[in-house]
């Protein structure tokens, strides 16, 4: 792992050949188009992220737009991100990820190169997921298009590095389709350096236990065993909301329904808690979520929705055996996915 990747100023200096190493938008007016005050910007639900392209064609990441003023995108090309990620797949998705990112390119910046264009229309959701600390989505998006991201390996490694430990943990231990960490060196190299992992002294499981003991960690993990419980993510009463739509103001009424449903799911109480009395697994971690239909009926109450996968639960529980409650926040719902955020 190259140490300069850990510092954005040094990274910018080496990749771009800049003598100062100063951020591209330090003045709030980075080099770019005639009106747009940046070269390339990606807009997510809450944030703007900036990229630059050198005269030699080198793509670089300048970081999150931190200037007080909103970016000026007047005159820019507006590109739609790839639909390999779309909120329409979900019944509910966290507000920070409830968007299709948009890429703005200044008029005088050429992004017609296939690899550059491919990268820009795919990296937006990854940026949003890392910023939102959604280790599940960040990891799965990386897996889906890793061949695209690996063409800009140092750039991607720099973007994932702040949250790489949590992302790899989720991919290796949190999902039913776990991966071999060594299969993706772009991610694994960053993790090894952060964990100070030496395979001759310990296993990756032990390295994660050591890391969790010393650090407060936020993870997003999918539930398993949901088929054994009756928690219903899409009760019929919510589907009936569309029955009274009027043609007089269809967009306005649809927006009201969308906002109401999103706020409702966001308000569902969620509990992630150790289950030491489980006779099948002493390290079991149970997830309970407020029953949507019962809440609408006025009978609030938590119900069992599923468990954290056993491989992940074992490491979490053994790292901090006295910790019994892990907070809990519902992050996304889809046809076959319930995912929650928890704090270790």
C-alpha positions as CSV (number, residue, x, y, z in Angstrom):
1,X,0.0,0.0,0.0
2,X,1.4,3.4,-0.9
3,X,1.4,5.8,2.0
4,X,0.8,8.9,-0.2
5,X,-2.7,7.6,-1.0
6,X,-3.8,8.4,2.5
7,X,-3.4,12.1,2.1
8,X,-5.4,13.9,-0.6
9,X,-3.0,16.8,-1.0
10,X,0.0,14.5,-1.6
11,X,-2.0,12.2,-3.8
12,X,-3.2,15.2,-5.9
13,X,0.4,16.4,-6.2
14,X,1.8,13.1,-7.4
15,X,-1.0,12.1,-9.8
16,X,-1.5,15.6,-11.3
17,X,2.1,16.7,-11.2
18,X,1.1,19.8,-9.3
19,X,4.0,21.5,-7.5
20,X,1.8,23.0,-4.8
21,X,-0.3,19.9,-4.0
22,X,-3.2,22.3,-3.2
23,X,-6.8,21.1,-3.6
24,X,-8.3,21.9,-7.0
25,X,-11.1,24.0,-5.4
26,X,-9.1,25.7,-2.6
27,X,-10.3,29.1,-3.8
28,X,-13.8,27.9,-4.6
29,X,-13.1,28.6,-8.3
30,X,-11.3,25.5,-9.7
31,X,-10.1,25.5,-13.3
32,X,-13.0,24.4,-15.6
33,X,-15.5,25.6,-18.2
34,X,-16.5,29.1,-19.3
35,X,-19.3,29.4,-16.7
36,X,-19.1,26.2,-14.6
37,X,-16.7,26.8,-11.7
38,X,-15.3,23.3,-11.7
39,X,-14.2,20.8,-14.3
40,X,-16.3,17.7,-13.3
41,X,-18.9,17.5,-10.5
42,X,-21.0,14.6,-9.3
43,X,-24.2,15.5,-7.4
44,X,-25.7,13.0,-5.0
45,X,-28.7,13.4,-2.7
46,X,-26.8,15.6,-0.2
47,X,-23.3,16.3,-1.5
48,X,-21.2,17.4,-4.5
49,X,-18.0,15.6,-5.3
50,X,-15.4,17.1,-7.6
51,X,-13.1,15.6,-10.2
52,X,-10.4,17.2,-12.4
53,X,-8.8,16.1,-15.6
54,X,-5.3,17.2,-16.5
55,X,-4.0,18.3,-19.9
56,X,-2.4,14.8,-20.2
57,X,-5.8,13.2,-19.7
58,X,-5.3,12.1,-16.1
59,X,-8.5,11.8,-14.1
60,X,-8.2,12.9,-10.4
61,X,-10.5,13.1,-7.4
62,X,-10.5,16.5,-5.7
63,X,-12.8,15.5,-2.8
64,X,-16.2,16.7,-1.5
65,X,-17.1,20.2,-2.5
66,X,-16.5,22.1,0.8
67,X,-16.8,25.7,-0.4
68,X,-19.6,27.8,1.2
69,X,-21.1,28.6,-2.2
70,X,-23.1,26.1,-4.3
71,X,-21.2,25.0,-7.4
72,X,-22.2,26.8,-10.6
73,X,-23.1,24.2,-13.3
74,X,-24.4,26.7,-15.8
75,X,-23.5,25.5,-19.3
76,X,-22.3,22.1,-18.2
77,X,-23.1,18.8,-19.9
78,X,-25.5,16.9,-17.6
79,X,-24.9,13.1,-17.6
80,X,-27.1,10.5,-16.0
81,X,-25.4,7.9,-13.8
82,X,-25.6,4.3,-14.7
83,X,-28.7,2.5,-13.6
84,X,-26.7,-0.3,-12.1
85,X,-27.8,1.5,-9.0
86,X,-31.3,3.0,-8.8
87,X,-33.5,3.8,-5.8
88,X,-36.5,2.4,-7.8
89,X,-35.3,-1.1,-6.9
90,X,-36.1,-0.5,-3.2
91,X,-39.2,-0.2,-1.2
92,X,-37.3,2.1,1.1
93,X,-33.7,3.5,0.9
94,X,-32.0,5.9,3.3
95,X,-32.3,9.6,2.4
96,X,-28.6,9.9,1.7
97,X,-28.9,7.3,-1.1
98,X,-32.3,8.1,-2.4
99,X,-31.1,9.6,-5.7
100,X,-29.6,8.9,-9.1
101,X,-26.4,10.8,-9.1
102,X,-25.8,13.3,-11.8
103,X,-22.5,14.1,-13.5
104,X,-21.8,17.7,-14.6
105,X,-19.0,18.3,-17.1
106,X,-17.7,21.7,-18.0
107,X,-18.0,22.6,-21.7
108,X,-14.3,22.6,-22.4
109,X,-13.6,19.2,-20.6
110,X,-13.5,16.1,-22.8
111,X,-14.8,12.9,-21.1
112,X,-15.4,11.0,-24.3
113,X,-12.7,8.4,-23.5
114,X,-14.6,5.2,-22.9
115,X,-12.9,4.3,-19.6
116,X,-13.1,7.8,-18.2
117,X,-16.8,8.1,-19.2
118,X,-17.5,4.6,-17.8
119,X,-15.9,5.5,-14.5
120,X,-17.7,8.8,-14.0
121,X,-21.2,7.4,-14.6
122,X,-20.5,4.6,-12.1
123,X,-18.6,6.1,-9.3
124,X,-21.4,8.5,-8.0
125,X,-23.4,5.9,-6.0
126,X,-20.1,4.6,-4.5
127,X,-19.2,8.1,-3.3
128,X,-22.7,8.5,-1.8
129,X,-22.5,5.1,0.0
130,X,-19.1,5.8,1.5
131,X,-20.1,9.2,2.6
132,X,-23.3,7.7,4.2
133,X,-21.2,4.9,5.8
134,X,-23.3,2.3,4.1
135,X,-20.7,-0.6,4.0
136,X,-23.2,-3.0,2.3
137,X,-24.1,-0.8,-0.6
138,X,-20.5,0.5,-1.1
139,X,-19.2,-3.0,-1.2
140,X,-21.8,-4.4,-3.5
141,X,-21.5,-1.5,-5.9
142,X,-17.8,-2.1,-6.0
143,X,-18.3,-5.8,-6.7
144,X,-20.8,-5.2,-9.5
145,X,-18.5,-2.9,-11.5
146,X,-15.0,-3.8,-10.1
147,X,-13.6,-4.1,-13.6
148,X,-14.6,-0.5,-14.3
149,X,-13.2,0.8,-11.0
150,X,-9.9,-1.2,-11.2
151,X,-9.0,0.7,-14.4
152,X,-8.5,3.6,-12.1
153,X,-7.1,1.6,-9.2
154,X,-5.3,4.3,-7.2
155,X,-8.2,6.7,-7.6
156,X,-10.8,4.1,-6.4
157,X,-8.5,3.0,-3.6
158,X,-8.3,6.6,-2.4
159,X,-12.1,7.0,-2.4
160,X,-12.7,3.7,-0.5
161,X,-9.8,4.0,1.9
162,X,-11.6,5.9,4.7
163,X,-14.2,3.1,5.0
164,X,-12.4,0.1,3.6
165,X,-12.2,-1.9,6.8
166,X,-16.0,-1.9,7.2
167,X,-16.7,-2.5,3.5
168,X,-14.5,-5.6,3.4
169,X,-15.9,-6.9,6.7
170,X,-19.4,-6.7,5.2
171,X,-18.4,-8.5,2.0
172,X,-16.5,-11.2,3.8
173,X,-18.7,-11.9,6.8
174,X,-22.0,-10.0,6.6
175,X,-23.6,-11.4,3.4
176,X,-24.5,-15.0,2.5
177,X,-22.5,-14.6,-0.7
178,X,-19.2,-13.9,1.2
179,X,-16.0,-13.3,-0.8
180,X,-12.3,-14.2,-0.5
181,X,-10.6,-11.0,0.6
182,X,-7.5,-11.7,-1.5
183,X,-9.7,-11.8,-4.7
184,X,-9.8,-8.0,-4.6
185,X,-6.4,-6.6,-3.8
186,X,-7.5,-3.0,-4.5
187,X,-9.6,-3.2,-1.3
188,X,-7.6,-5.8,0.6
189,X,-4.3,-3.9,0.4
190,X,-5.9,-0.8,2.1
191,X,-7.5,-3.0,4.8
192,X,-4.2,-4.8,5.6
193,X,-2.4,-1.6,6.2
194,X,-5.2,-0.2,8.4
195,X,-5.5,-3.4,10.4
196,X,-1.7,-3.9,10.4
197,X,-2.6,-7.4,9.4
198,X,0.1,-10.0,9.1
199,X,-1.2,-13.4,8.0
200,X,1.8,-15.2,9.6
201,X,0.7,-14.0,13.1
202,X,-3.1,-14.1,12.9
203,X,-6.1,-14.8,10.8
204,X,-8.3,-12.1,9.3
205,X,-11.0,-12.9,11.8
206,X,-8.6,-12.2,14.6
207,X,-7.4,-9.0,13.0
208,X,-11.0,-7.8,12.8
209,X,-11.7,-8.7,16.5
210,X,-8.6,-6.7,17.5
211,X,-9.8,-3.7,15.4
212,X,-13.3,-3.8,16.8
213,X,-12.0,-4.0,20.4
214,X,-10.1,-0.7,19.9
215,X,-12.5,1.2,17.6
216,X,-16.1,2.3,17.4
217,X,-17.4,1.0,14.1
218,X,-20.5,1.7,12.0
219,X,-21.7,-1.2,9.8
220,X,-24.6,-1.8,7.4
221,X,-25.5,-5.5,7.3
222,X,-28.3,-7.5,5.7
223,X,-30.5,-9.7,7.7
224,X,-30.6,-13.5,7.4
225,X,-33.3,-15.9,8.4
226,X,-36.1,-13.4,7.5
227,X,-38.2,-16.3,6.1
228,X,-38.7,-17.6,9.6
229,X,-40.5,-14.5,10.8
230,X,-43.7,-12.8,9.7
231,X,-42.4,-9.2,9.6
232,X,-44.0,-7.7,6.5
233,X,-42.1,-4.8,4.9
234,X,-45.0,-3.8,2.5
235,X,-48.4,-4.0,4.2
236,X,-51.4,-3.8,2.0
237,X,-52.6,-0.6,3.7
238,X,-49.6,1.3,2.3
239,X,-50.3,0.0,-1.2
240,X,-53.8,1.4,-1.0
241,X,-52.5,4.9,-0.7
242,X,-52.4,5.2,-4.5
243,X,-56.1,4.2,-4.9
244,X,-57.3,7.8,-4.5
245,X,-54.8,9.5,-6.9
246,X,-56.4,12.3,-8.9
247,X,-55.5,13.4,-12.4
248,X,-55.9,17.0,-11.4
249,X,-52.5,17.1,-9.7
250,X,-51.0,13.6,-10.3
251,X,-47.3,14.7,-9.8
252,X,-48.1,16.6,-6.6
253,X,-50.1,13.9,-5.1
254,X,-47.6,11.2,-6.1
255,X,-44.8,13.3,-4.4
256,X,-46.9,13.5,-1.2
257,X,-47.4,9.8,-1.1
258,X,-43.7,9.1,-1.8
259,X,-42.6,11.5,0.9
260,X,-45.1,10.1,3.4
261,X,-44.0,6.5,2.8
262,X,-40.4,7.4,3.0
263,X,-40.8,9.2,6.3
264,X,-42.9,6.4,7.6
265,X,-40.3,3.7,7.0
266,X,-37.6,6.0,8.3
267,X,-39.5,6.3,11.6
268,X,-39.8,2.6,12.2
269,X,-38.1,1.7,15.5
270,X,-35.2,-0.8,15.0
271,X,-33.3,-2.8,17.7
272,X,-30.1,-4.7,17.1
273,X,-29.3,-6.7,20.2
274,X,-27.3,-9.7,21.5
275,X,-29.2,-12.9,22.0
276,X,-27.0,-15.0,24.4
277,X,-29.9,-17.2,25.4
278,X,-30.2,-18.5,21.8
279,X,-29.7,-22.3,22.2
280,X,-28.4,-22.6,18.6
281,X,-25.8,-19.9,18.8
282,X,-24.6,-18.1,21.9
283,X,-23.2,-15.3,19.7
284,X,-26.5,-14.7,18.0
285,X,-27.5,-11.0,17.3
286,X,-31.3,-10.5,16.8
287,X,-32.9,-7.7,14.9
288,X,-36.4,-6.5,15.7
289,X,-38.2,-3.8,13.8
290,X,-41.5,-2.1,14.5
291,X,-44.4,-3.8,12.6
292,X,-45.5,-1.4,9.9
293,X,-49.1,-2.5,9.7
294,X,-49.6,-2.5,13.4
295,X,-48.1,1.0,13.7
296,X,-50.6,2.3,11.2
297,X,-53.3,0.7,13.2
298,X,-52.1,2.4,16.3
299,X,-50.6,-0.7,17.9
300,X,-46.9,0.0,18.0
301,X,-44.6,-2.8,18.8
302,X,-41.3,-4.5,17.8
303,X,-41.3,-7.9,16.0
304,X,-38.5,-10.2,15.1
305,X,-37.3,-9.5,11.6
306,X,-34.1,-11.6,11.3
307,X,-30.6,-12.0,12.5
308,X,-27.1,-10.8,11.7
309,X,-25.2,-13.5,9.9
310,X,-23.4,-15.9,12.3
311,X,-19.9,-15.2,10.9
312,X,-20.2,-11.5,11.4
313,X,-22.0,-11.9,14.8
314,X,-19.3,-14.1,16.2
315,X,-16.6,-11.6,15.5
316,X,-18.7,-8.7,16.8
317,X,-19.7,-10.5,20.0
318,X,-16.2,-11.9,20.8
319,X,-14.6,-8.5,20.2
320,X,-16.9,-6.8,22.7
321,X,-18.5,-9.5,24.8
322,X,-20.0,-7.0,27.3
323,X,-21.7,-4.9,24.7
324,X,-25.3,-6.2,24.3
325,X,-27.0,-3.4,22.3
326,X,-25.9,-2.1,19.0
327,X,-28.4,0.6,18.3
328,X,-30.2,0.0,15.1
329,X,-31.5,1.9,12.1
330,X,-33.4,0.6,9.1
331,X,-31.4,1.5,6.0
332,X,-33.1,-0.2,3.1
333,X,-35.9,-2.6,2.1
334,X,-36.2,-4.4,-1.2
335,X,-37.9,-7.5,-2.4
336,X,-35.4,-9.9,-0.7
337,X,-33.3,-7.5,1.3
338,X,-33.7,-6.0,4.8
339,X,-30.5,-4.1,5.8
340,X,-29.8,-2.3,9.1
341,X,-27.1,0.0,10.4
342,X,-25.5,-0.9,13.7
343,X,-22.7,0.4,15.9
344,X,-20.0,-1.9,17.3
